[in-house]
Amino acid sequence: MSWRGSWQLLSALLSASLLLGAASAAHAADRHVGYYYPQPMSREVYEPRAATLADASRKGRIVFVTELTNQMMNNPYPSPFAVFAKGSDAQKMIITSLYADGYNTLFRMRGLLALPSARARSTAIFAQYQVEYLFTFLDLLKLFGFEQLAVTDGDQFAHQILLQ
């Protein structure tokens, strides 16, 4: 390996370690752990294909969560989960199961996130930008300026996603 290749590899490793260190520090300072959800058993960093909208705001994120909740409350059946925004700028979304044994594995949580992804793909904003076959629910969260999503079974299991 050439000197240049070694330098690029070292640089990439250093960047990755700094990113993981920053993510770990952010998780360590999460004041919502232990109150709204248990210490996450798994974490990931998602690199959205979307950029945050220029007019994204705390108010917009709260309105989004309120509308999402209102839609769920209009269903003819009880919602299986609650959705809310937290953080000083409402930049964290939390999804909590309202039933025992709900979303208590990473796979069930991924299945849960597939549902709002399907619904988001039918929204006007996705159609307007012609991204309905590319973007997911996580991309929609990024558009609104959310920085983190925590999904929990409301008991023992939580998964946290950082939106970079």
KAVEN-V567046 format. One record per helix or strand of 2 or more residues. SS is the DSSP state (2 for helix, 1 for strand). FROM is the first residue (numbers start at 0). TO is the last residue. If there is no record, write none. Layout:
BEGIN
ss={SS	SS}
from={FROM	FROM}
to={TO	TO}
END
This chain:
BEGIN
ss={2	1	2	1	1	2	2	2	1	1}
from={2	41	57	80	91	105	123	136	147	157}
to={27	45	72	85	96	119	127	143	151	162}
END
